[in-house]
């Protein structure tokens, strides 16, 4: 069982990680053709994503997805003490699942495809209760 101090330190590390991933996504993961899109790939339609995707974008897309998943996890662990296990999530699998969903659902946004992948990941119940501030 984590002490309150250990839990706070863990949350601070998670926040620092989230911020670094988020900043990386903002600066490096924006698609070249995006207009007025401060959220990266998420608001791109699947049809645009599939037609414009190039293998050299693989790590940028994965970084955006990892940041998106991490953001959801941070919100979830804070509010309901649950999160999805992101360990060992291979970039090639994430890209394959995104492209697969987007090919079959061209009208969806990429964020919808990411949501579907996220909820398929193993659920973890946090041993520490959410901090009340």
N, C-alpha and C positions, 0 to 999 in steps of 0.2 A: 504494500500500500504506500502510495506517495504521500509525503507530508505536504502541507500547504506551500512551504518554501520551495520544495522540489517541483511541485506542480507549476508554480509561478515561473521558475527558471525554465522549465520545459516549454511553457507558453511563450516566453520571451524568445527562446531559440526558434520556435515555430514561426513567430511573427517576423523575426529577422530573415529567416529562410523565405517566407512568403514575400516579403518586401523585395528581396534580391531577385527572386524569380519574376515577380511582377514587373520590376524595373527592366529586367532583361527582355521580357515579353514586349513591353512598350517600345523599347528602342530597337530590338532586333527581329521581332516576329511579325511586324506589320507587313501585309502583302503589298507589293509594289503598286498595284492598281487601286488600293483602297482610297476612298475619298471621304473625308470627315468621319473617319472610323478610328476612334480612340481606344477601341477594345480589341484590336487585332483581328484574328481569324474568325472569332465567334459570330460576328454579324454577317459574314460572307455567306452567300447562299451556297448550298451544296453544288449546284450546277456550275457556279463560278469557280468553286474550289477544285472540282474534278477537272475542269477544262484548263485551269491555269497552274495546277500543281506540277512541280518539277522535282525530281529526286534530290536536287541540291537544297531544296527547302525542308528536307526531312527533319533536321534537328531544330529548325525554327518552329515548325509546326508542333513537334514533340514538346519543345520548351513552352509554347503557348498552352498546350493541353495539360502539361504537368503543373503549370501555374494555375490554370483553371481548376484542376482537381485539388490542388493544395488549398486554394481559396475556399472551396466548398468544404473541405475537411476542417479548416480552421473555424469556419462558422459553425459547423456541425458539432465539433468537439466542445466548443464554447457553450452552445445552446442546449444540446441534447446528450452530450457525452458519448457520441458515436462518430465514427469516421470510417472511411474506406481504406483498405490496405493498399498502398501504392508501391510497396516494396517489390522489386524485381519486375516492374512493368517495362517490357522491352519496347523501345521506340518503333521498331518495325511492326510489331503487333498493333500498336496504337494507330499508326499511319494506315495500315491495312484495314483496320476496323472503320476508321473515319472514311476512307475512300470507298469501302464497301457499302456503308450506310448511305453516303452521299450519292453514289452511283444509282442506288435503288430509290432514293428519295430526293430528287434534284431540287424540289421546292423548299426543303428544310434549310435551316441555317446550320452552320458547322457546330454551333453551340449545342443544338439539339442532338446531333450525332455524338458529341462529347458527353452529354448528359446520359445518353443510353449506355455508353461504355462505362461511365462512372458508376451507375447503379448496378452494373453487372460485377463489379469488383467486390471482394469479400468484405463484409461488414465487421467492424471491430467495436466492441463496447468498451469505453474507457473505464479503467479501474478508479480513476479519480473523478469526483463529482465536479461539475462545472463551477468555476469560481463565481461568486455573487459579489458584484461591486456596486 
